[in-house]
Amino acid sequence: MSLGCCADAAKPESRKRRRGGEAARYVFLAGNPNSGKSTLFNALTGLRARVGNYPGVTVERKEGRLRGSPVQAPIRVLDLPGTYSLSPRSIDERIARDALLGRLEGCPPPDLVVVIVDAVNIERNLYLASQIFELGRPAFLAVNMMDLAGQNGIEIDFERIERVFGRRVFPMTASSGQGVAALREAILAELAKPPEEANRSERLRPARVPMPPPVEKEIEELEGVILKARPHRAATARMEALLALSDEGTERDLAADYGPEFAEAAAAARRRLEAAGADWRSEPIEARYRWLEENLRKAIRARVMPEQTPSDRIDRILVHPWLGLLALAAVLFLLFQSIFVLADLPSGLLEHGVIRLGEWASGWMPPGPLRGLLVGGVIHGVGAVLVFLPQICILFFLIGVLEDSGYMARGAFLMDWLMRKFGLHGKSFIPLLSSFACAVPGVMATRTIESARERLATIFVAPFMSCSARLPVYTLLIGACIPERKVFGPIGLRGLVLMGLYLLGVVMALLTALVFKKTLLRRRESFLILELPPYRKPVLSVVLRHVWERASVFLTRAGTVILAANIVLWFLVNYPRGGEAKEPAAPPAATAPSRALDAPTTAAAAVEAQGGGTAASFENSYAARMGRLIEPIIRPLGFDWRIGVGILSSFVARELFVSTMAAIYRRDGAGTEEESLAEILRRPAHQGGGGFTLAVGLALMTFYALALQCASTVAVVWRETISWRWPLAQWLYMGALAWILAFLVRRAVFWLGGA
């Protein structure tokens, strides 16, 4: 996979990006994962971010203009991927290293680096900071999460840290905005100076960590090779030499810039160190940690704290091997039950508004195809999806609360032992968790997994997690097929079914990973090292911002992809007009419980007021023809061609299944304007409804829980694996698995006496 590196990216003439006639200045935010970089980025840019990918890779690049910087000469803030050191172990970390070294194609070298460290774990975070400071670039140190440091009894002498590193230090709490204004003003003042003056003022003295004499000698030899090949890289030459000496992967990357002579010199240096009995891998790391400990011992003090903090006492229950799992199950159930309970009123109001809007448009426009397109294709089609916006907002609000409170890390800890038993990497938890929102960022999040085989295994199972696009489908089918019944106290049957669908995806992901572990993707077992953050009160503004971002994505999707698809769908449902329909082939014999679904729709009149044709022309529409093409495949599941049309359309976007059902059944004259779509689907087919029985509904929910009905996910898997072989294999095996399980579920309902 190309990393888009460019040997000359650091040359001054490579800075081509201009705004208002002047070159933009760049500030890079660097730091460990979970140090608060993204929060600080949002505070510095005011959420005016542009998100794309770095050249040649799928690693996300988040960039925005610094608040207060002039439009004519803007200051751009770039949020680098999190990394623990400049010796990368993943694509994300390699991108961060190359950007800081100024050797990343399409990315100018930084004019200023802001290194963010977590005040609670400042000793470990300063390892990366010391490496970045040795690059010789202008840099600030931002010590974040000072509020949590105070709660943990940590006292920091910032003046001493400034003297040790020769860099300005800014204490802050980015989540509340404390200290952010001072950092922003310092950035503006620093970059207002000419570059030469900025270099002199910020490089107060070299923050160079001394290495053992044998290692130092070899570093100087390699540094000479670099300067001979690229004299303009004098500032970063020493750190590049050190990284190449202690990390063979970095040596291979840098050899592309400096030629085979550099690779040969690095290999010879390692051989000499081995002959002298020096460990070239560990000695530079140990020397850096010793230097940090010696120089910062008096700068970081921790008051004597109680043996057990409040977080420790809570964790005695929430991370207990059995009590913790029960608590996690309870939390997940309450989350899914709340989606129905809390969203009932706003969803009803939205649905009522869509109906009234359709009635108003019908009364305002004369009968004809245009009115049919607006009412049936746009208002009812898109509106059928928009009514699920409250459920999506509530889902992401509750997930945001769990993440911001620190509970999600406990969930990862509890699930790690289970994931390892099924052959998944410990780091797979975060991509799988992200996939509950959307499989696309979940698949992209696998970049943090070092092993190619473990990364591929996670990519293969990530789409099993029920994403937010499945939620409208689940909600519609549960409302149509599952009775509103209390099972135990406040526990409702519909909430249990919804939770069961999410658990089904998790179980199938684990079983599939186990099969891969035993067959195609055999690998050594790996482990998860995880720090459990202290429990904290969620920041409402941060949670609401997360909800707004997800709601915006949903609304944008509804206003673009779903709108366009509904217009096409309306055309397919209503055309060709005129002529007699061909007599549809008689369906294969069905068992008695499925006859209601198999019976043809017999609505007497067409919806001509909406621009529709006759019922016969509907039976002969393009949509009907498409549905009948796949009907022989889905008929054993109890699905007719109408459901087949929904399955085909939902490959563009799963939510389209809802609007497809609305277009077909409201177009076919079924029901009244006052009836909800779920009520229409619940009615028997011979009464103009969908005939969605319990067996059909559960089978269809099972199919959607497991099938890879998402073109976007297929595309991103292709981009991540750089091959069509893997996404095609994934689409086929997930589709086959969905068909088999849906068939078994339908038969099981019949065996248990259901309909």
N, C-alpha and C positions, 0 to 999 in steps of 0.2 A: 504494500500500500504506500502510495506516495505521500510524503509529509509536506510537500510543497516547499522544500527548503531551497534557498538561493544563496550562492556563495557571496554575491556582492550586495546582499540586502542591506548591509550595514553602511554602505558608502553614502556620503552626504547627498550625492546626486540622486539616490534612489527615492528620496522623499518627493513624490509627485502629487500627493493629495493636497489640493488647494481649495480654500473657501474664501470667496470675496477677494480673490487676487493674491492672498497671502497664504503661506504654508501653515497647515494646522500643526499645533504642538501636541505631543502625546504624553499622557500620564498613564502608567501601567499600575494596576492594583494586583499585588501578588501576595500569596500567603497559603497557609495550610488549609485543607478542606475544613469547613465548619468554623472558620475563624471570623466570619461576619463580612466577607468581601462583598457579597451580593447586596447585603443591607447597606453597607457603606457606599457602594456604587449607586444604589437608588437614591440615597441621601445627597450625594454629590451632583448627580445629573437631574434630579427631580423627575425620575422615571422617563426622561426623554431618551429612550434607548433604541438603538437599531440592532436587530438580531439577525445574524447570518451565519455562514460557515467559513472557517479558514480555508484558503485555497488547497485543493487536493484531498481534503479530509472532511469528515462529517462532524468534527468537533465544533460546537457552537461558539460563535464569537459575538460577545455583547459589548456594544460601544455606544457612547452617548456624549453629548457636549456638556462640559462643566458649567454649572449654573454660575452666572456672573461673568463668564468669559466673553470677549467681544465677538460679534458675529463676523466681522471682517477678518479677524485672526483667531479663530476658535481654538479652545483647548479641548481635545478629545480624551475621554477617559475610557480605558480598555480594561475590562474585568477578565483577567487571565484565569484559566482553569486552576483549581486547587492542586498543590503539590507539596510533598513533604521535604523534598530536596531537589537539587539540580541534577541528580542522577536518576533519570526517569525509569519507571517500570510500566508505564501505560502510554497510550497515545495522548491523552490529556496532558500528562506530565511532560511529555516530549515537546508538545506545542508550547507550554509555558516556558520551558528551558530555552527553546530556540527563539522565542519572542524576546526574552530578556537578553540573550546574546546578540540580538540584532541580525539574526540569520534566517528569518522567516519570510518567505515570499509574500509580497502584498501587504506587509506589516512593517512600517518604519520603526527604527530603533527608538526606545523611549527617551524623551527629554527629561523625565523625572519618574522614579519608581516609588510608589508608596507601599511599604511592606506592612501588612496587617497581621498582628499576632493576638492570640487569645490570652488575656491577662491571667486567666485561671491556670493555663498550661504554658506559661510564658517561657519556661526553660526549654521545653521541647521545641516550641515554635521559633525560638531565636536561632536554632541550627540553620534553617533556611535563610533567615534574615542575614546571618553572618556571611553566608555564601553570596547572597545578592550584593551585599555591601562591598565585597571583594571585587566585584565587577568594575568598580571605579566609576559608576554612573551616579549622577545626582540622585539622592534618595532620602525619603523620610521614613520614620518608624511610627506606625499608628498602633497603640496598645488599646485594644478593644475589650468590651465587656467588663469595664471597671466596676459596674454595679455588682456583678457576680463575684468579682475578686474581693470586694469589700465584705460581701456576705460570707465568703470563705476565709476571711481573716488574712488575706494576702496584702502586704504593704510593699510598694515598689518605689525605689529611689530613682526617679527619672533623670535627675542631673548626672548621677553616676553612669547610667546607661548611655547618656549622650557623650560623656567623656570616653567611655570604652569604645564606642563605635564611631564617634565623630559625626554623628547624624542627629538631626533634630527629632525629638520624640513628642508625640501628641497623645495624651491619655484621652479616652472617649468611651461613650456608650452609643454606638451607632443606631441601635434600635429606637432609642429615645431622642436622638439628635444631639445629645450632650457632647461637646467637643468637636463636632463636625464643622461648625462655622469657622473655628480657628484653623483647622486643617485646610479648608477651602481657601481662606484668605492667604495662608502661607503659600499654597500652590500658585495662586494668582500672582502674588508678589514675586515668587521665585522665577516663574516663567515670563514675567515682564522684563527680566534682565536679559542682556545679550547672553548667548550660550556660553561664551568664554568666562564671563563673570559668574554665571550660575555654577559652572564647574568648580571654579576656585572657592566659592563660598560654601558649597556643600561637601566638597572633598577636603574637610578640615584636616584630616590626617588619614593615611591609608589604614583601613581596618583589616589588616592582614594577619591571618592566623598562622603562626609558625608551625612548620611540619618537622618531623624528625630529620636529622641531617641527610641520611641517604635518600629519603623521599624528596627533600628540598633540592638536592643536587639534580635529580632526574627531572624535576619540574622545570628547573632552569634550562636544561638541555632541550626539552620539548618546547618551551616558550621561545627559544631561539629559532626552532624550525617554523613556528607559526609566524613570527615576525619576518622571517625571510620570505615566506610565501605571501603574507598579507600585512605589510607594515602598518596599515591604517587600523589594525585591530590591537594596538598596543594596550588599550585600557582593559580588554577582557582576556588578553593572551595568557596570563598566569592562571586564572581560574579555568580556562579551557584546557590548559595543559594538565592541571590537577584532576579535572573531571575525566579526561581521556586516559590518564594513568590508572585511575582507580575504578573505571567502569568501561568494559570492553564495548558495550553498546554505544556509548558516547564517542569512543574512539572511532568506530565504524562510521558514525554520522559525520564527524569532523573530517575524516579522511576524504570524504566527497568534496570538501572545500580545499584542503591543504595537500591533497595528492598522496600517492603511495609512499613517498618518503616519510610523511608524518606517521602513517600506520606502522611502517617498519621501525621508526624511532621509538614509538610507544611500546611495541612488542619487545624490542631490545631492552628498554628501560625496565619492563616488568621482569624480564629474565635476570637482569643484574640484581634487582631487589630480591628475587627468590634465592639467588646464589648467596646473597649476603644475609639470608635468614630473615628478611623483612617481609611482612604480609602487606602487599600493596592494596589489598581490598579493605582491610580493617584499620590499618594504622592511620590513614588520613581521617577516618571517622572518629576514632578514639582521640586523636590529637585535637580535633575541633571541639569535642565535648569537654575535654580537660581544660582547654583554654576558656571556654564559656563558664565552666564551673569556677575556675580560679578568679576570673575577672568580675563575675556577677554574684559571687557568694554574698557580698555585703549589700548588693543592690536589691535583692528580693528576699523578703522576710515574711514568714507566716506566723501569725499569733497562734498560741495554743488553743485549739478548738475542741469542743466536746468529742468524745469517742464516737458518738453517733449523731449525725446531723439529721434534721427532719427528713431529708431525702433518703437517708439510710434506713430510717424507721419505716417509711412508706415502702421501700424496696423489699423489706422483709416479707411483705405480702405479695407485691406486684411482680417480683422476679423470682418468687418461690417456684420450684419445678412443677408443682401441681396447682397450688392456689393461683399462681401467676397465669397459668394457662386458662383456668376457669375465669379469672378476671378478664383476660383478653377476649375470651369467647363472649362474655357478658357485654363488654364494651362494643364489640363488633355488632352484636345483636341490637343493642340500643341504637347504634348508629343507623342500621338499616330500618329498624322500626320507626325511627324519627323521620325518615324520609317520607313515609306515608302519612304519619300523623301531622307533622308540621306543614307539609306541602299541600294538604287537602284543600284548605281554603284558598290560598293564592292560585293554585292550579285551576280550581273551579271558577274563580273570577276571570282568569285568562281565557279559559274555554268559553265562558259566557260572552266575553268580549269578542272572541273570534266569530262566534255564531251571529252576534248582533252586527258585526262588521260585514259579514257575508249577506245578511238580510238587507242591510242598507245599500250595499253595492248592487244587489239584485233589483231593488226597487228604483234605483237611480239610473241604471243602464237598460236599454232595450234588449229584448231577447236576441240571442245569436251567439256565434262562436266566441266573440270578444268577451262577452259577459261570462261565458262558460270558462274561458281561460282565466279571467281575473278571479272569479268566485271559486271555481273548482280546482284550478291549478295553483293559484297563488295564495289566496286567503285560506281556503280549507287545507291545502297541501302543506304550506309552510306553517300555518297556525296549528296544525295537528302535532307538529314537532315543538313549537314554541311553548305549548302548554306544559312541557316538562322542564322548563327553565327553573322553576322553584326547587324541584327535586335535585337538580344538578348543583344549584347554589347552596342548598342545605348540606349536600354531601361534601362539598369542598370546604364549607365553613367548619364542619365538624372535624374533617381530616386536618385542616389547618390548626384548629385548637389542639388536637392531639400531638401534632408535630411541634408546635410552639411551646407546649407545656413540657416537652421532653419525654412524653410517654412512648412515642414511636420508636425511640432507641431501645426502650424496654421490650417492645414487640419484636424488634430485630434480634435482641439477645435471646428471647424465649424461643424464637423460631429457628435460630441458627443450628441447634443440635438436630432438629428434624430435617432441615435442608441438607445438612452434611450426610445424613443417612441415605438420602436419595441422590447423592452425587453432585449437588450444586455447590458452587463456591460460596463462602460466607458473604462475599461482596455482592452476590446475586440478589440479596434481599432488597437493596435499594432499587435496582432496575425493575424487579417484580412489583415492588410497592408503587413505583412510578407508573407502571402499566395499568394500575387500577384507574388512573386518570386517563391515560392514553398510551397505547402500545408503542407509538412512534417515539416519544421521549424515553420510554422504558427501554426500547431496543438500543437507542443511542447512548443511554446511561451505562451500557455494558462496556464502554470504552475503558472504564476504570479497572476492569479485570485483566490481569497481566497475561494469563495463559490463554492462547488462542482457542484451545479445545473447550475450556471452561466458559469462555465468552460465547462460543458458538452454542453450547448447551443452553445457556441462559437465553440467548436470542430465540432458540427454538421453542422454549416454553413460555416466554413472556406474553405472547398473545392469548394464552389461556386465561390470564387475569381479566376479569370482567371490567372493561373500560366504561367511561361515562357515556359513550355512544350506545352501549347496550342498554343503559338504564331506561330510556324511553320505550324500547321494545319490551323489556321485562315489565315495566309498569303497565303498559297497555294490555299485555297478555294476562298478567295477574289480575287486573281489573275485570277482564272479560271472562276468565276461566276459573278463578279461585274465589270461593265465597268469602264474604266479609264476616269472619267468625272468630270469636275469642277462644283460644286453646287453654290458656291458664292465666287467670287474672287479666292483667293488661296485655299479655302476650297474644298477638293476633296471628292468624294463619297466614295472611299475606306477607307479613314481615318475616315469618319463618321461611316461606318459600323463596323470598328474595335473598335472604341470607344463605339458603341452601344453594342457590345458583352461583353465588360468589364462591362458596366453599367447593362446589363442584369443579370450578375452574382451577382452584388451588390444588385439589386432590389430583386432577388429571395432569397438571403441570409436574407435580412430584413423581407420579407414576411414570410419566413420559421420560423425565430426567433419569429415573432409575433404569429404564430400558436402555437409554443412551449410554449410561455409565457401564452397563454390562456388555454392550455391543459396539456401537460405532465410535463412541467418544471415551474410551477407557483412559483414565488419568489418575495421578496420585491425589490422595485426599489433601485438602487444604483447610485452613482454619481462619476464623474471623477474630480479629483483635478490635474491640469496640470499647470506647469510653462512654460511660453513661453520664450524661450531663445532669446537673441538679435540676429538680423540678422548679419551674418558674411560671409566673403568671403570664398567660398569652397576651401579646400586644395586639389589641383589637385592630388597630390601623393596619398592621402587617397581615393579619388574617383576612380582613376585608379586602385588602389589595390583592391577595391571592385569589379570593373569590371573584373579584372583578375581572382579573386576568382570564380566569377560566370561563366566566360568563361571556366575556368579550369574544373569546375564541368560538364559543358555541353560537353566539349571535352572528358573528362574521360568517361562520360556516352556514348558518341558516339563511343568511342574506345573499350568499354567493352560490356555493355548491348545491345546497338543497333547493334553493329557488330555481336555479337553472335546470336541475334534474327534474323538478316538479313540472316545469313547463314542457320539457320533453316527454315526461310521463303522461301529462294531460293529452298531448297529441297522440301518443301511442294508445291511450285508452279510448279516445273518441274517433279515431280514424283507422281505416277508410270508412267514409259515410256511404249510405245507400246500399242497394243490393241486398240480396238475401244471404243470410249466413249459411255457411256450410254446416251440415249436420255434424256436430262433434261426434267423434268416435265414442262408442259406449265404453265406459270405464270398466276395468276388470271387476269381477265380483268382489264385493266387500263384505266383511263380517257385519252382523246386525248393528253393533254399537257405532259403526262409522258411516251408516247410510245417511244420516242427517247432513254430514259434510259433503258426501258424494253427490247428493241430489242437486240438480241444476237450479239456478236462481229463477224464480217465476214472477218477478215484479211486473205488474201489468203495464205500467206506463213508463215511458222514457222521461228523462229530466230535460225536456226540450227548453225549458226556461233557462237552463244553464248552458245551453248550446250543445246539448247532447243529441245523439241520434236515437235510433230505436234500440230496444233491447237486443234484437237480432243483430244489428250492426255492432253492438258492443261485444257480442259473442264472437264476431268475426274481426275484431280490432287487431291492430298490430300487437298490442300487449297480450291479448288472448292467444294469438298465434305463438308468441314467444313462450308464454307459460305452458302451452301444450307441448312444446318441444321437450321440456324437461319433466313434464308430468309423469311419464313412465318411471323416472328415477325416484321421484318423491312420493308417488302414490302409496308405496308400502308404509310410509310414515303417516298416512292419513291426510296428506296435504293435496289439495287440488291445484289446478293451474293458476288460480288467483294468488294463492300463497307462493306459487312458483314465480310469478311476476314480482312479488315483494322480495323474494330471496335474490333474484337477479338484480333488481334495482338497488338493493342495500349493499351490494359490493362497492358502489361508489361511496356511500356513507350509510352506516347501519341505521341511522335515524330515518332513512328514507323508507324503511319498511312501514313505519307508522303512516307517513303521508301517502304511501302507495295504497295501503288498506283504505285510507280515507277517500282517495280518488276513485278507487274501484267500487266500494260499497255505497258511498254517497252518490256516485255517478250512476250506479245501477238502480237507483230509485229505492234503496232500502232505508227504512227509518224516516224520521222527521228531523227537522232542523234542531228541535229541542233535545233530541237524544244524543248522548255522547257516543263516540266511536266505539268504546268498549261495550256499551249497551247494544249497539247494532251488531257487533261481532258475536255477542252472546246469543242473539236470537237464532232460532232454527233456520236452516237454509231455505226451507220451503215457505217461510214467512218473509223472505227477502233479506234475511240476516246472513251472517257468516257461518253459523253452525260450529262455532269454536267450542268444542266440548272439552272436558277435563283432560281426556287423553290427547287430543290434538294440541291443546295449549301447553301441556307439560312436555310433549315431544318437541314442539317448536321452540320452547324456551331452552330445552337441552341442546337443540341444534345450534341456536344462536350463542349459547354459552361456550361452545367448543369450536365452531367453524371459524375459519379465517376469512370472514366477510369484510375485508377492509383493503382497498387498493393502496391506501397510503402506507399501511404496514408492510405490504408486499414490496412496495417501492423502496422503503427505508431499509428493509432487510437486504435487498439487492445492493443498495449503496454501501451498507456496512460490510457485506461479505464480498463485494466486487464480483459477483457471479449470480447468474439466474438459476443455477442448479439448486442452491439452498432454498430460496423463496418458493420455487416451484415444488420442491419436495415437501416443504412445510405446508403449503396450501393443500397439497394432495392428501397428506397423512392426517391433517386436522379435519379436512372435509370428510374423509372416510370414517374417522373416529366419531365425528358428530353424527353421521348417518347411522352408524351402528348403535350408538347409545340412544339416539332418538327412537329408533325402531324398538329397542329393548324396553324403553320407558313406556311407549304406547302399549306394547303387549303386556307389560306388567300391570298397567292400569286395568286392562281388560280382565286379566287373571284375578285381580283383586275385586272384581265386580263393578269397576267404574265404567263411565261412558266416554 
